[in-house]
């Protein structure tokens, strides 16, 4: 499967999860664009905006957790993607909390 939307990515991983069973060997492979925010990794679908928004992408950790929950004997996860790294910086102004995603190394 190539060039999937987020909905298609979620459908594909759900089909993958349905195939997993206790004692099986599982291999998850993703090739595409990814990013990291505060050590949390995301896999980007084709329609994601270039703003690197977590809700527009597939959470890589959720894939790992679901694979582990299936009690597979071995899980192999291969991510062939860049991991553009962002730092979440929060500033408190009066009673509001403003959070900005700032590309690491620019400031």
N, C-alpha and C positions, 0 to 999 in steps of 0.2 A: 504494500500500500504506500502510495506517495502523495505528497501535497494534500494533506488532510486538514479539514477544519477542526475546531475544538470539539464539536459534536461528533464528528467522525472519529477523532482520536479517542474520545471517551467510549464510543461504541466498540472500537477495535480492542481497546484494553479490557473492556468488559467481556468480550468474546474470548479473549486470551485467558482471563481469570477463570471463566467457566470451564476451560480445558484442564486447569490445574487440579491436582488431587494429592492427597497425602503420599509421600514417598517418591514423588516424581522429580525429575530434573527439569528445571525451568530456565529458559533463556529469553530475556527481553532485550531487543536491539532497537535503538533509535538513532537515526541519522538526520540531522537538521540543525536548526538554530535553538540555542538555549541561553538561559541567563541565571544569575544567582543574586538573591537579595538576602543579606545577613545569613549566609551559609545555607540558605534554602534554595534548591534548584528547580527550575521550571523548563519545560519543553514547549517551544512555541509552534502553534499551528499556522497555516498559511495566512489566515485573515487577522492575525494579531497585529495590533498597532505597534509602531516602533517605540512606544513609551515604556515598554517592559512592565506590563501590569500583570500581576500574579493571577488575577481572576480571568484573564484572557488566555491563560496557558495551562498546560497539564502539569500538575505537581509531581515531580519525580519521586519524592518521598512517599507519596500515597501509593505509587506503583510498588515500591519496595515493601511497604507495610502490608498491602493486600497479598502480595506474593508470600510473605512470611506467614500470614494468617491462614494460608491454604496448607500449611505444614508440609511443604515440599521438602524433599531431601536436600536439594541443592538449588540455589538461586544464582544465576549469572545475569548481571545487568550491564550491558554495553551501551554507553552513551557516546556516540560519534558526533559531538557538537561542541561549538565554542560555548563558553560559559561567561558571557559578558558579566562582569562583577559590578554590583551596585551596593552602596551603603545607604541604609535608611537613617536619615538624620531628622530628629524631631526638635522643634523649638516651641517652648511654651510662651504664649503671649496672652496676658491677662488670664481669662478662663478658658481659652481655646488652645487646642493642641494642633499644631500644623506639622504635618509630616511631608518631607520632600525626598524624592529619590534623587541622589546626586551620584554621578558617575565617579567611582573611586579614582583618585589620582589627579582629578581636574582642580580641586580646591586644595 
